[in-house]
Amino acid sequence: MEVSVRTSQLSAMGTDRVIVWCGLVIQSPHYAVASLGYIPEEGGGVYCSRWCYGSPAHKYGLRATIWLVEVNGEPTRTLDDFLRVVERLGNRESVRLKTISINTKPKVFTLKTDYHYWPTVELRREGWDWKYVEHPVAA
């Protein structure tokens, strides 16, 4: 018997990069999530591990333990894919998000960005330090 198994590389260091966008805390799936054995068929996606009270994400009903697999119809397989898409969005712009929950249920949300109070920021580990980066808003 032959069995094919898809694998993905996991860091022993844990989370090394986090993006906060519209109140969602987004990262690559961490080890505990990956060990559950479910990665969306769309090719992964970025994982929402938390959300912030009072944020656009909270206002429009998004919560933690979901994968964001598309933003405005564009696939977001990696954090870089996600940033490329959201950096083109303006303030107060409506955005369509395709999500897949941890129990494999797809759902589409629409939210309106609020970059005045909820800018796109990134925390990235560089060696033993963390670097804070605020990403620009489209004009």
Kinemage of the C-alpha trace (Angstrom):
@kinemage 1
@onewidth
@group {chain A} dominant
@subgroup {mainchain}
@vectorlist {calphas} color= white
{ca met a 1} P 0.000 0.000 0.000
{ca glu a 2} L 1.248 3.473 -0.869
{ca val a 3} L 0.020 6.621 0.871
{ca ser a 4} L 0.729 10.172 -0.280
{ca val a 5} L 0.939 12.764 2.453
{ca arg a 6} L 1.274 16.520 2.006
{ca thr a 7} L 3.694 18.122 4.416
{ca ser a 8} L 4.464 21.676 5.357
{ca gln a 9} L 7.451 23.189 7.082
{ca leu a 10} L 6.908 24.241 10.700
{ca ser a 11} L 9.295 26.318 12.747
{ca ala a 12} L 10.440 25.068 16.135
{ca met a 13} L 10.654 28.739 17.164
{ca gly a 14} L 6.881 29.200 16.989
{ca thr a 15} L 5.296 32.338 15.623
{ca asp a 16} L 7.813 34.711 14.057
{ca arg a 17} L 5.518 37.080 12.180
{ca val a 18} L 2.119 38.587 12.995
{ca ile a 19} L -0.031 41.080 11.090
{ca val a 20} L -2.799 43.082 12.737
{ca trp a 21} L -5.315 44.229 10.118
{ca cys a 22} L -8.718 45.777 10.909
{ca gly a 23} L -8.519 44.194 14.352
{ca leu a 24} L -7.678 40.669 13.181
{ca val a 25} L -4.433 39.128 14.441
{ca ile a 26} L -3.189 37.162 11.428
{ca gln a 27} L -0.293 34.731 11.150
{ca ser a 28} L 0.782 31.543 9.443
{ca pro a 29} L -0.924 28.572 11.119
{ca his a 30} L 1.046 27.787 14.276
{ca tyr a 31} L 2.001 24.273 15.352
{ca ala a 32} L -1.074 23.641 17.519
{ca val a 33} L -3.391 24.472 14.606
{ca ala a 34} L -1.357 22.499 12.073
{ca ser a 35} L -1.379 19.465 14.377
{ca leu a 36} L -5.181 19.353 14.119
{ca gly a 37} L -4.590 18.088 10.598
{ca tyr a 38} L -6.750 20.534 8.668
{ca ile a 39} L -5.408 23.036 6.167
{ca pro a 40} L -7.927 24.493 3.676
{ca glu a 41} L -7.959 22.925 0.209
{ca glu a 42} L -7.439 26.366 -1.307
{ca gly a 43} L -3.761 25.976 -0.490
{ca gly a 44} L -3.530 27.119 3.068
{ca gly a 45} L -4.371 30.703 3.690
{ca val a 46} L -3.446 32.919 6.572
{ca tyr a 47} L -4.798 32.104 10.009
{ca cys a 48} L -6.650 34.492 12.306
{ca ser a 49} L -5.619 33.663 15.856
{ca arg a 50} L -7.352 36.587 17.654
{ca trp a 51} L -9.580 39.597 17.093
{ca cys a 52} L -9.800 42.934 18.895
{ca tyr a 53} L -12.920 44.216 20.606
{ca gly a 54} L -14.354 47.332 18.946
{ca ser a 55} L -12.467 46.778 15.683
{ca pro a 56} L -13.965 46.553 12.176
{ca ala a 57} L -13.481 42.765 12.411
{ca his a 58} L -15.569 42.715 15.600
{ca lys a 59} L -18.211 45.038 14.139
{ca tyr a 60} L -18.691 42.861 11.047
{ca gly a 61} L -18.682 39.503 12.871
{ca leu a 62} L -15.242 38.022 12.154
{ca arg a 63} L -13.715 35.973 14.928
{ca ala a 64} L -10.619 33.888 15.671
{ca thr a 65} L -9.866 30.346 14.441
{ca ile a 66} L -10.572 31.069 10.787
{ca trp a 67} L -8.420 31.000 7.682
{ca leu a 68} L -8.588 33.992 5.347
{ca val a 69} L -8.266 32.371 1.937
{ca glu a 70} L -9.335 35.295 -0.304
{ca val a 71} L -9.541 39.066 -0.097
{ca asn a 72} L -11.720 40.626 -2.809
{ca gly a 73} L -11.448 37.406 -4.821
{ca glu a 74} L -7.630 37.264 -4.678
{ca pro a 75} L -6.057 34.197 -3.004
{ca thr a 76} L -4.090 34.856 0.202
{ca arg a 77} L -1.979 31.719 0.619
{ca thr a 78} L 0.801 33.507 2.519
{ca leu a 79} L 1.218 36.571 4.717
{ca asp a 80} L 2.996 38.322 1.833
{ca asp a 81} L 0.038 37.583 -0.488
{ca phe a 82} L -2.288 39.000 2.153
{ca leu a 83} L -0.232 42.186 2.574
{ca arg a 84} L -0.024 42.738 -1.204
{ca val a 85} L -3.812 42.715 -1.431
{ca val a 86} L -4.665 44.807 1.642
{ca glu a 87} L -2.019 47.473 0.935
{ca arg a 88} L -4.049 48.396 -2.175
{ca leu a 89} L -7.182 49.062 -0.102
{ca gly a 90} L -8.132 52.579 0.897
{ca asn a 91} L -9.555 53.830 4.176
{ca arg a 92} L -13.309 53.198 4.629
{ca glu a 93} L -13.278 50.797 1.651
{ca ser a 94} L -15.586 47.770 1.638
{ca val a 95} L -13.706 44.466 1.480
{ca arg a 96} L -15.009 40.947 0.781
{ca leu a 97} L -13.267 38.187 2.748
{ca lys a 98} L -13.648 34.472 2.041
{ca thr a 99} L -12.944 32.498 5.186
{ca ile a 100} L -12.873 28.854 6.202
{ca ser a 101} L -13.494 27.968 9.826
{ca ile a 102} L -11.504 25.463 11.802
{ca asn a 103} L -14.391 22.994 11.325
{ca thr a 104} L -14.092 23.389 7.501
{ca lys a 105} L -17.132 25.653 6.931
{ca pro a 106} L -16.641 28.339 4.251
{ca lys a 107} L -18.158 31.777 4.850
{ca val a 108} L -17.916 35.179 3.185
{ca phe a 109} L -17.810 38.419 5.177
{ca thr a 110} L -17.775 42.041 4.113
{ca leu a 111} L -16.179 44.687 6.281
{ca lys a 112} L -15.255 48.322 5.887
{ca thr a 113} L -11.653 49.264 6.674
{ca asp a 114} L -10.855 51.914 9.283
{ca tyr a 115} L -7.169 52.700 8.935
{ca his a 116} L -7.411 55.809 11.114
{ca tyr a 117} L -7.977 53.741 14.262
{ca trp a 118} L -6.923 50.298 12.987
{ca pro a 119} L -3.831 50.629 10.765
{ca thr a 120} L -2.150 47.599 9.234
{ca val a 121} L 0.840 46.754 11.415
{ca glu a 122} L 3.304 43.902 11.377
{ca leu a 123} L 5.424 42.422 14.138
{ca arg a 124} L 8.318 40.396 12.802
{ca arg a 125} L 11.022 38.505 14.684
{ca glu a 126} L 14.522 39.436 13.568
{ca gly a 127} L 17.055 37.426 15.514
{ca trp a 128} L 16.143 37.840 19.178
{ca asp a 129} L 14.253 41.099 18.644
{ca trp a 130} L 10.837 42.006 17.293
{ca lys a 131} L 10.474 44.690 14.635
{ca tyr a 132} L 7.325 46.845 14.364
{ca val a 133} L 6.303 47.903 10.837
{ca glu a 134} L 3.301 50.072 9.972
{ca his a 135} L 2.158 49.416 6.401
{ca pro a 136} L 0.973 52.240 4.120
{ca val a 137} L -2.616 52.919 3.093
{ca ala a 138} L -3.536 53.227 -0.584
{ca ala a 139} L -4.194 56.808 -1.643
